[in-house]
């Protein structure tokens, strides 16, 4: 008997009914069920194992990206136009005076530093007044203005400071950043290219004493910084980083000025996006700044990192969710739990942990950082994984003593009975 296609089929029925009485029954019987039914208990651990392998490959690629960055040079051949440096302040955090002093000792011919405060009672006022007295040769302006222009306090501060700026090249720098004497020279060279609309910088975490600060610095040095370098290597240069943003006044005006950002949480990313929309580039400078990481307790660390994660999630939800592959130790630990500590999962965890320790050590050496404890990757990856998951479970952020709700478009709304 033949089918319409001409295939012989008269042996099918006898075979189908007879194999059950043979020793092949246990083997052939497996083909009665699709693989997702017979091996369902392995699908999730197997998928996680694949992600771990991808994560290990990512760590190797990220180490190469950081090495190339660390080995690049500085030509220093551009012009030296005058610069206005904006330093919005809020409170006298540990290390503030030393960090701000680095902006007053620049090897640069003509620059102005503007310090901005929202009130005369801000403790940072005493710090900047002392610095101004100790550096009489530097053009320093101190702007104290209580006016509020939106829910983003930093942008509100920048709006108040704008009238004091004397120069067309503007540099925005966070209060806790410390820089080398060639910082402004780097930025001026990077902005010399007319195709560049904005220049931004990465930063290193320099922890204050205490475990929360150590964990906070590890997030910056071993997660954020290499991820940012990989993103740039792949051509994703849209956003800026709050550590430093340098741009011309004309470009700032074309993107709507600071007023267009007064209710935006991710103001740095939005500046970069708007600059790119003008058809101009956002360049990552060769210079690195130092961030003084001071997390007085675990609650402070969690609130800080949750704000970071929710900011990044709003800017790029899909990319942020995919960033879990950069956490192979956390993923391998999850595979161990789901596989009931099967041997293959334990071996995978050991491999991921070993590569992660190597990666941490390489970055510390390449970037001139103090060596972090060998056990840190296991706990740090786990904490970062938890923060990524938690960031998708709400829209609330705590920032500078107040609570906000973040709308889907990235705007900040002050919670009821909270001061902005």
MARTORFI-934200 format. One record per residue (C-alpha): chain; y, z, x negated. Coordinates in Angstrom, 1 decimal. Layout:
// residues N
chaine_yy_zz_xx
A_Y_Z_X
...
This chain:
// residues 420
chaine_yy_zz_xx
A_0.0_0.0_0.0
A_3.4_-0.9_-1.3
A_6.9_0.0_-0.3
A_9.6_-2.5_0.5
A_10.7_-2.3_-3.1
A_7.1_-3.1_-4.3
A_6.4_0.3_-5.7
A_2.9_1.7_-5.4
A_3.0_4.9_-3.3
A_-0.6_5.5_-2.1
A_-1.2_8.1_-4.8
A_1.8_10.3_-4.0
A_0.3_12.2_-1.2
A_-3.0_13.1_-2.9
A_-1.2_14.3_-6.1
A_1.3_16.3_-4.1
A_-1.4_18.2_-2.3
A_-3.9_18.5_-5.1
A_-1.8_19.9_-8.0
A_-1.6_23.3_-6.3
A_-5.3_23.9_-7.0
A_-4.9_23.2_-10.8
A_-3.7_25.2_-13.7
A_-0.5_23.1_-13.7
A_0.6_24.6_-10.4
A_3.0_27.2_-11.9
A_4.7_24.6_-14.1
A_4.8_21.7_-11.6
A_5.9_24.0_-8.8
A_9.2_24.6_-10.6
A_10.3_21.0_-9.7
A_10.1_21.9_-6.0
A_13.5_23.8_-6.4
A_16.8_22.6_-7.8
A_17.7_24.3_-11.1
A_20.6_26.2_-9.5
A_18.1_28.0_-7.3
A_15.4_28.8_-9.8
A_17.8_29.7_-12.7
A_20.8_31.0_-10.7
A_20.7_34.2_-12.6
A_21.5_32.3_-15.8
A_24.3_30.1_-14.6
A_27.1_32.6_-14.9
A_26.0_34.1_-18.2
A_25.4_30.6_-19.6
A_28.8_29.4_-18.5
A_30.4_32.4_-20.2
A_28.4_31.7_-23.3
A_29.8_28.2_-23.4
A_33.3_29.6_-23.1
A_32.6_32.0_-25.9
A_31.6_29.1_-28.2
A_34.8_27.2_-27.2
A_36.8_30.4_-27.9
A_35.3_30.7_-31.4
A_36.2_27.0_-32.0
A_39.7_27.9_-30.8
A_40.0_30.8_-33.4
A_39.1_28.4_-36.2
A_41.6_25.8_-35.1
A_44.3_28.5_-34.6
A_43.8_29.8_-38.1
A_44.4_26.3_-39.5
A_47.5_25.9_-37.4
A_48.9_29.2_-38.7
A_48.0_28.3_-42.3
A_49.9_25.0_-42.0
A_52.9_26.8_-40.6
A_52.9_29.4_-43.3
A_52.6_26.8_-46.1
A_55.5_24.6_-44.8
A_58.7_24.7_-46.7
A_62.5_24.9_-46.0
A_64.6_22.0_-47.2
A_68.0_23.7_-46.6
A_69.9_20.4_-46.8
A_71.9_20.5_-43.6
A_75.6_21.3_-42.8
A_76.9_24.7_-42.1
A_78.9_24.6_-38.8
A_80.3_28.0_-37.6
A_78.0_29.9_-35.3
A_78.4_32.5_-32.6
A_75.4_34.9_-32.3
A_74.9_36.6_-29.0
A_73.2_40.0_-29.1
A_72.8_41.5_-25.6
A_71.9_45.2_-25.8
A_70.3_47.8_-23.6
A_69.8_51.3_-25.0
A_69.3_52.6_-28.6
A_65.6_51.9_-29.2
A_64.0_53.0_-32.4
A_64.9_50.8_-35.4
A_67.9_49.2_-33.5
A_70.5_49.8_-36.2
A_68.3_48.4_-39.0
A_67.4_45.3_-36.9
A_71.0_44.6_-36.0
A_72.2_45.1_-39.6
A_70.1_42.1_-40.7
A_72.4_39.8_-38.6
A_75.4_41.1_-40.4
A_74.2_40.2_-43.9
A_73.5_36.5_-43.4
A_73.9_34.1_-46.3
A_76.1_31.8_-44.2
A_79.7_30.9_-44.6
A_81.2_31.3_-41.2
A_79.6_33.1_-38.2
A_80.5_35.6_-35.5
A_78.3_38.3_-34.0
A_78.9_39.3_-30.4
A_77.4_42.6_-29.1
A_77.2_43.0_-25.3
A_76.7_46.2_-23.3
A_76.8_46.8_-19.6
A_78.5_50.2_-19.9
A_80.5_52.4_-22.3
A_77.9_55.1_-22.0
A_75.1_52.9_-23.4
A_73.8_54.7_-26.5
A_73.7_51.3_-28.3
A_77.5_51.4_-28.3
A_77.6_54.1_-31.1
A_75.2_52.0_-33.1
A_77.2_48.8_-33.0
A_80.5_50.7_-33.6
A_79.0_52.2_-36.8
A_77.8_48.8_-37.9
A_81.2_47.2_-37.3
A_82.8_49.9_-39.4
A_80.3_49.4_-42.2
A_80.7_45.6_-42.2
A_84.5_45.0_-42.0
A_84.2_41.5_-43.5
A_82.0_40.2_-40.6
A_83.5_38.7_-37.5
A_82.2_41.2_-34.9
A_83.1_41.4_-31.2
A_81.9_44.2_-28.9
A_82.0_43.3_-25.2
A_81.6_46.1_-22.7
A_81.5_44.8_-19.1
A_79.9_46.4_-16.1
A_80.0_43.2_-14.0
A_76.7_42.1_-12.6
A_76.0_38.5_-11.9
A_72.4_38.5_-10.7
A_69.1_40.4_-11.0
A_68.4_39.3_-14.6
A_70.3_42.0_-16.6
A_70.0_40.2_-19.9
A_71.5_37.0_-18.5
A_74.2_39.0_-16.7
A_75.1_40.5_-20.1
A_75.2_37.0_-21.7
A_77.6_35.7_-18.9
A_80.0_38.6_-19.7
A_79.8_37.9_-23.4
A_80.5_34.2_-23.1
A_84.3_34.4_-23.1
A_84.2_36.0_-26.6
A_82.4_33.2_-28.2
A_84.6_31.2_-30.7
A_82.2_28.5_-31.8
A_80.3_25.6_-30.4
A_76.9_26.4_-32.0
A_75.4_29.3_-30.1
A_72.4_31.5_-31.1
A_70.8_33.9_-28.6
A_68.7_36.7_-30.2
A_66.9_39.7_-28.6
A_68.2_43.1_-29.6
A_64.9_44.2_-31.3
A_64.6_41.3_-33.7
A_65.2_41.6_-37.5
A_65.8_38.5_-39.6
A_66.1_37.4_-43.2
A_69.4_36.3_-44.9
A_68.6_32.6_-44.5
A_68.0_32.9_-40.7
A_71.2_31.1_-39.6
A_70.8_28.4_-42.3
A_67.4_27.5_-40.9
A_68.8_27.2_-37.4
A_71.7_25.1_-38.4
A_69.4_22.7_-40.3
A_67.1_22.4_-37.3
A_70.0_21.6_-34.9
A_71.5_19.0_-37.2
A_69.2_16.4_-35.6
A_71.0_15.0_-32.5
A_67.7_14.5_-30.7
A_67.1_18.3_-30.8
A_68.7_20.1_-27.8
A_67.4_23.6_-28.6
A_65.7_25.5_-31.4
A_63.5_28.5_-31.0
A_61.6_30.9_-33.2
A_58.3_32.8_-33.1
A_58.2_36.4_-34.2
A_55.9_38.9_-35.8
A_55.2_42.3_-34.3
A_56.0_45.3_-36.6
A_54.6_48.4_-34.9
A_56.2_51.8_-34.9
A_53.8_54.7_-35.4
A_51.2_55.2_-32.6
A_48.3_53.4_-31.1
A_50.2_51.8_-28.1
A_52.6_50.2_-30.6
A_49.7_49.0_-32.8
A_48.1_47.4_-29.7
A_51.4_45.8_-28.7
A_52.0_44.3_-32.2
A_48.4_43.0_-32.2
A_49.0_41.2_-29.0
A_52.0_39.4_-30.6
A_50.4_38.7_-33.9
A_46.8_37.8_-33.0
A_47.2_36.4_-29.5
A_50.7_35.1_-28.6
A_51.7_33.7_-32.0
A_48.6_31.6_-32.7
A_48.5_30.4_-29.0
A_52.1_29.2_-29.3
A_51.3_27.3_-32.5
A_48.3_25.6_-31.0
A_50.4_24.7_-28.0
A_53.0_23.1_-30.2
A_50.3_21.3_-32.2
A_49.1_19.8_-28.9
A_52.6_18.6_-28.0
A_53.5_21.3_-25.5
A_57.0_22.1_-26.7
A_58.8_22.6_-23.4
A_59.6_26.3_-23.5
A_61.7_28.5_-25.7
A_61.0_32.1_-26.9
A_63.5_34.9_-26.3
A_63.4_36.0_-29.9
A_65.8_33.2_-30.7
A_67.3_30.3_-28.9
A_69.9_28.1_-30.6
A_71.8_25.3_-28.9
A_75.1_23.6_-28.8
A_77.7_24.8_-26.2
A_77.7_21.2_-24.7
A_74.0_21.4_-24.1
A_74.3_24.8_-22.5
A_76.9_23.5_-20.1
A_74.8_20.5_-19.2
A_71.9_22.7_-18.1
A_74.1_24.8_-15.9
A_75.2_27.5_-18.3
A_74.0_31.1_-18.1
A_74.9_31.3_-14.5
A_72.1_29.0_-13.5
A_69.6_31.6_-14.9
A_71.0_34.8_-13.4
A_68.1_35.4_-11.1
A_65.3_34.0_-13.2
A_62.6_36.1_-14.9
A_61.4_33.6_-17.5
A_64.9_32.6_-18.6
A_63.8_31.5_-22.1
A_61.2_29.1_-20.7
A_63.7_27.8_-18.1
A_66.2_27.0_-20.8
A_63.6_25.0_-22.7
A_62.5_23.2_-19.5
A_66.1_22.3_-18.6
A_66.8_21.0_-22.2
A_63.7_18.8_-22.1
A_64.8_17.5_-18.7
A_67.9_16.1_-20.4
A_65.7_14.0_-22.7
A_66.3_16.3_-25.7
A_63.7_18.1_-27.8
A_62.9_21.8_-28.2
A_62.1_22.4_-31.9
A_60.1_25.3_-33.3
A_61.9_26.5_-36.4
A_60.1_27.3_-39.6
A_61.8_30.8_-39.7
A_60.0_33.8_-38.3
A_61.7_36.9_-37.1
A_60.4_40.5_-37.0
A_60.0_42.3_-33.7
A_60.1_46.1_-33.8
A_57.3_47.1_-31.4
A_57.9_50.5_-30.0
A_55.6_51.5_-27.1
A_56.0_55.3_-26.6
A_52.9_55.5_-24.4
A_50.1_53.5_-22.8
A_52.0_53.3_-19.5
A_54.9_51.6_-21.3
A_52.6_49.2_-23.0
A_50.8_48.2_-19.8
A_54.1_47.7_-17.9
A_55.5_45.6_-20.8
A_52.5_43.4_-21.1
A_52.0_42.9_-17.4
A_55.6_41.6_-17.2
A_54.9_39.2_-20.1
A_51.6_38.0_-18.4
A_53.2_37.5_-15.0
A_56.1_35.7_-16.6
A_53.8_33.3_-18.4
A_51.6_32.9_-15.4
A_54.5_31.8_-13.2
A_55.6_29.3_-15.9
A_52.1_27.7_-16.3
A_49.5_29.1_-13.9
A_46.6_26.8_-14.9
A_47.3_27.0_-18.6
A_47.5_30.8_-18.4
A_44.2_31.1_-16.6
A_42.6_28.9_-19.1
A_43.9_31.1_-21.9
A_40.9_33.4_-21.4
A_38.9_31.2_-23.7
A_41.1_32.6_-26.5
A_39.3_35.9_-26.0
A_35.7_35.3_-27.1
A_35.0_39.0_-27.8
A_35.9_40.0_-24.2
A_33.9_37.0_-22.8
A_30.9_37.8_-25.0
A_31.0_41.4_-23.8
A_31.0_40.2_-20.2
A_27.9_38.0_-21.0
A_26.1_41.0_-22.4
A_26.8_43.0_-19.2
A_25.8_40.2_-16.9
A_22.6_39.4_-18.8
A_21.5_43.0_-19.0
A_22.0_43.1_-22.7
A_19.7_40.2_-23.4
A_19.1_39.4_-27.1
A_21.0_36.0_-27.0
A_24.0_37.7_-25.5
A_24.1_40.5_-28.1
A_23.8_37.9_-30.9
A_26.7_35.9_-29.4
A_28.8_39.1_-29.2
A_28.1_39.8_-32.8
A_29.1_36.3_-33.8
A_32.3_36.4_-31.7
A_33.2_39.8_-33.1
A_32.6_38.6_-36.7
A_34.7_35.5_-36.3
A_37.5_37.5_-34.6
A_37.6_40.0_-37.5
A_37.8_37.1_-39.9
A_40.6_35.5_-37.8
A_42.6_38.8_-37.7
A_42.3_39.3_-41.5
A_43.3_35.7_-42.2
A_46.4_35.9_-40.0
A_47.4_39.2_-41.6
A_47.2_37.7_-45.0
A_48.9_34.4_-44.1
A_51.8_36.1_-42.4
A_52.2_39.0_-44.8
A_51.3_41.7_-42.2
A_49.7_45.0_-42.8
A_45.9_44.8_-42.3
A_44.9_45.8_-38.8
A_41.8_48.1_-38.2
A_38.5_46.2_-38.1
A_37.7_47.7_-34.7
A_40.9_46.5_-33.0
A_39.7_43.0_-31.8
A_37.0_44.5_-29.5
A_39.5_46.7_-27.7
A_42.5_44.4_-27.9
A_40.6_41.4_-26.5
A_39.3_43.6_-23.7
A_42.8_44.8_-22.8
A_44.3_41.3_-22.9
A_41.5_40.1_-20.6
A_42.3_42.9_-18.2
A_46.0_42.1_-18.2
A_45.3_38.4_-17.5
A_43.2_39.3_-14.5
A_45.7_41.9_-13.3
A_48.6_39.5_-13.5
A_47.1_37.4_-10.7
A_46.8_40.4_-8.4
A_50.5_40.9_-7.6
A_54.1_39.9_-8.3
A_55.7_43.2_-9.2
A_57.2_43.7_-12.6
A_58.9_46.7_-14.2
A_61.9_45.8_-16.5
A_64.5_47.9_-18.1
A_64.0_50.9_-15.7
A_63.8_48.9_-12.5
A_61.1_47.3_-10.3
A_61.3_43.7_-9.2
A_59.3_41.3_-7.1
A_58.9_37.8_-8.6
A_59.0_34.9_-6.1
A_56.8_31.9_-6.5
A_59.7_29.9_-8.1
A_60.2_32.6_-10.8
A_63.2_34.3_-9.2
A_63.7_38.1_-9.4
A_64.2_40.2_-6.3
A_65.2_43.8_-6.8
A_62.9_46.1_-4.8
A_64.5_48.2_-2.2
A_66.3_51.4_-3.4
A_66.1_50.1_-7.0
A_69.0_49.5_-9.4
A_69.0_46.0_-11.1
